[in-house]
Amino acid sequence: MTNSPSENEIQQALAEIKHPEIDSTLIDLGMLKDISIESKKITMTLKLPTMEIPAQIKDYLTNSINLALANLDDSLQGTITLAQMSQEELINFSSMARANWTG
């Protein structure tokens, strides 16, 4: 890609990432927060229901985010910080998960 993707294109690419077992996007589930875009450096927080989820799920989620960025422009540098959801975020996540579970 010759031109850097716009902030809107980056936001759109991140907004399309689906959870592997819930028929919802990470943004809809409240899992992808604090997205900051500065040129080719994209930082964000991946909020998890609990930090004890299996490593393979954490890896899948972070790899999905990195792949979405790489598919847009392989020179984008994504930095993902893992954090645990607040009680309110967990309640919202759980409600959406029950309604849209596919796993």
Residue, then its C-alpha position, 0 to 999 in steps of 0.5 A: m500500500t503506497n499511502s498510509p491508511s486513514e484513521n477512519e480505515i484503521q478504526q473500520a478494520l478494528a471494528e470488524i474483528k469478531h470474537p471467536e465464540i460470540d457472534s459480535t465484534l470486539i468493539d461491540l463486546g466492549m473488549l477493544k478500548d482506548i484506541s489511539i492512532e498516531s501515524k503508523k503507531i496504533t495503541m489499544t487496550l484489549k479488555l478481558p472478562t478475566m485475566e485467567i482466560p486460556a493463553q490460546i484465546k488471548d493469542y487468538l484475539t491479539n493475533s486477530i487484531n494484528l492481522a487486521l492491521a497488517n492486512l490494511d498496511d503491514s507497516l502499521q505497528g500495533t501495541i496491545t495492552l491486556a486489562q481486566m474488565s470492570q464489573e460494569e463492563l463484565i456485566n455488559f459483556s456477559s449479557m451480549a455473550r449469552a445472547n450471541w454465543t456460537g461456541 
